[in-house]
Amino acid sequence: MNDIFISYAHLDDQALDEDQKGWISKFHRVLEVKLSQLLGESPTIWRDRKLSGSDVYDDKIVNEFKNAQVMISILSPRYVKSEWCNRELHEFYKAAE
C-alpha cells in the first residue's frame, strides 16, 4: 500500500542540465526524507517514472493510486492539458468515494 501517490506531467520533471535531476524528482526525495524524519519511519511514495504521455494508460498506475492514502497533484499548464493526468485525478476521486 502506498501512503502517497505523486501525479505530474513528465515534461515538468525534465532537468535543466544533463547533470541534474528534475525538480519533481528532487521534491519526491525531499518529501520522503522529511516525512521519514517526522514519522520515524519511511513513507511509501509512488510516482510513475517510466511511462510517457504516448504510452498506454496502465492498470498498474490505477492500482498504485487506488491503494494510496493521499494524492499530490503537481499542477502546471502541461498537467492541466494532459488527458492522462486528468484521468489520474478522476480515477483517484472515484476510488476515494
Order of alpha helices (4+ residues) and beta strands (2+ residues): beta-alpha-beta-alpha-beta-alpha-alpha
